[in-house]
Amino acid sequence: MSNEITSVTVRMYNTGSVGDCLLFLFNRKDKTTFKMLIDCGGWNADTPTITSCAADIQTATGGQLDLLVVTHQHEDHVSGFNQARAIFDKISAKEVWMSWIEDSSDEIGRILKEKYGKKLKQLKAAAQRAEKELKTESNKKYKVRGFGQRLSAKANSMADTIKLIEFEEGLNLGKGLASGKRTNDDAMEYVRNKTTNIHYRKPGDVVQIPGAEGIKFFILGPPRDADMKFFKIATKEEEMYHLAANTEKEETQIKPDNAILTAGILLEDLVSPFNAQYRLNKDQKNEFMKAYNSKDVRWRQIETDWLESSASLALRVTSLTNNTSLAMAIEFTASEKVMLLPADAQSGNWMSWHKPDVMKDLKLKGGKDTVELLKNTVFYKVGHHGSHNGTASLSGLDLINSADLVAMMPLVQDKVPKEWGGADNFPAKALYNVLIDKTKGRIIRTDEGIVKSARAKKLRDLLSTADLKRFNASFDDGPCYKEFTLKV
């Protein structure tokens, strides 16, 4: 049809840090008819830098958004609505989308937020006590050489964990804003108040909007289950791309065995992993603990050993909120081409897209189920800045096999916080290699533009002259963004 969208320009902003801020300009021939912004934030982003991004959004949209989407309540996705508020005050939004979890009237969402908020406070208090104790202990003199340094390393790891908890709380607000003045909650509330036309989307929703004719929005996640089963799956072994700390040929799954590391962060009561026959009775336990707690054998105690894996711990503290990400696919009905936009969804979120009830609803309401949408995906916004568990394999990337696949990765590698494991773990090498192969080197990063790796260059050189020319012509390197235009 003549009034349908013919192309979409995706502008991926560099907020000066690790963060998502993506503007979608849907075009009918040469005229932009629909404007959508997904998120605007950065980890400890510089306020002038993120404000310049907001100013460009204002200019590109003429100060009017047709749709403003906030995927989840993390600083690297929402801080711009605090830091660049003076600019966003001048940008209107006809419609706002958030996930069903942000709906205060949703009973399951309310339970989830209440439980998580309570456990987060408990976790922070425990972490602060542990840090204080470890610092005190590390300054003591021990007969065993190196034990003090080991305790100090654990204290530093616990300090990283506290920073991640504060990230969850929205207390790390970016340069230029005083702590406690505006939180992630404030940013979310600000976006809610941009319009009275707000929708809390659920998996299985299929939406069509005036002005975006020829487009269907398929809502895939976050999962909506009273038992919170899928929320608590941050890392599924067969779905993960592993951390770069291991070699590519001999990567091993990180398997934390402490409750503080588990997905869901103590949302359930703990149970003993041992059969009754192996448990100590009260007298046996008292006798054992008296010997175990003796200062003379302090160096042999093991209960804080797990604290040494700071990267593993840090990535898991944020797992539940990442799994609340509003994930969607956009289908262009004439060509059946699909754009996949998972935000920071982790393993459980991706897996939930394949639940029978979600698949049924998507098919019934939109004509395509999850498998069909993935099969037709030609554009992928890489999840969670290229982390090892931000892109699922079996329920995600393995099902994307388009010869025309292009990926955009919101990543400023040298700004990845050490609390997340640092630059060595972003992008995850195993994931990056698969993405390079599947896109034939057509990956665009916030920091590099068209990626510069030798592997990617070699694969791009194997493209036909026409395909390579088309890809290069569709890319633009702007003053504060990288841009790609997809013909549909």
Secondary structure, 3 states (H helix, E strand, C coil): CCCCCCEEEEEEECCCCCCCCEEEEEEECCEEEEEEEECCCCCCCEHHHHHHHHHHHHHHHCCEECEEECCCCCHHHHCHHHHCHHHHCCCEECCEEEEHHHCCCCHHHHHHHHHHHHHHHHHHHHHHHHHHHHHHHHCCCCCCCCHHHHHHHHHHHHHHHHHHHHHHHCCCCCECCCCCCCCHHHHHHHHHCCCCCEEEECCCCEECCCCCCCEEEEEEECCCCCCCCCCCCCCCHHHCCCCCCCCCCCCCCCCCCCHHHCCCCCCCCCCCCCCHHHCCCHHHHHHHHHHHCCHHHHHHCCCCHHHHCHHHHHHHHCHHHHHCCCEEEEEECCCCEEEEECCCCCHHHHHHCCCHHHHHHHHHHHCCCHHHHHHCEEEEECHHHHCCCCCCCCCCHHHCCCCCCEEEECCCHHHCCHHHCCHHHCCCHHHHHHHHHHHCCCEEECCCEECCCHHHHHHHHCCCHHHHHHHHHHEEECCCEEEEEEEC
